[in-house]
Amino acid sequence: SWIGGRKTAASPAKGAATPQWVPEGGAPAAERPKWKPPPKDQNANVPNPVRMVTGASATPPNKGERPAGNVRAPPEPPDYVATMRMEDMLREAAAAAPAEAAEFQAVLAKYEGHPGVQRKLAQEEAGARQRNLELNRPAYFELRSRIPDKVGLVEPKDQKGLEKVGCSPELARAILDRPALRMLRATRAQLDIAKAAVLKPLQIDGTLTELEARAVAYALPEAPYDRHSPEGLQREAWRISNKQSFEALEASGGFAAAAPAA
């Protein structure tokens, strides 16, 4: 692993289990509770109106069998339901249809201006900022210190070029496989002016370990991009998409497994 190149007094002996990264004030990832899907029978405690009126049995029939009488069996709930917030739907619609972007932005502004929505957004942002400082900031500075400052958002583009500016072969391969790691050396100003085409390949996804994903999440711009131009809409859609991807990975624990330290 490119992360395990530096030895410390606490380095494990050869062959020993790799110690997990522990955020400041937090517990190892393996000790945190994992997200569990809700039970399939979500209507277990809901009164059966058919039984209340007709006296028919509320016990569902076996799968594939018809229930007694003329009562049709209710459909089984899906194993997974994907949801999207209203504001995110409007942002994606605006980015996908630049010609109608102004109309979508007007609806989004009206929606976000509602007092109830503003309170909800303020609470969500406050909680996200706190988690960002406590868990993601230490990861950012830990990994940023291991990447040469000449690694940019685009250049160098190949293994040889990355090694030439000071990357180890392992780090160079990691950057080429997971381009989002390039953000760890970018300044806020560079991310603010980067074009959408440059930002698009820099994605938080399941190929990143927890340490890498938290570091990249901290590097994401906090302030929204200008949404009054097609370019700005695409950059803002990239920022929101990465935030949502990280939140999903954090909730499900879907980070890639860290490779053993060399």
Buried (B, 14 or more C-beta within 10 A) or exposed (E): BBBBEEEEEEEEEEEEEBEEBEBEEBEEBEEEEEEEEEEEEEEEEEEBEBEEEEEBBEEBEEEEEEBEEEBEEEEEEEEEEEEEBEBBEBBBBBBEEBEEBEEBBEBBEEEEEEEEBEEEBEEEEEEBEEBBEEBBBBBBEBBBEBBBEBBBBEEBEEBEBBBEBEBBEBBBBBBBEBBBBBBBBBEEEEBEEBEBEBBBEBBBBEBBBBBBBBBBBBBBBEEEBEBEEBBBBBBBBBBBBBBBBBBBBBEEEBBBEBBEBE
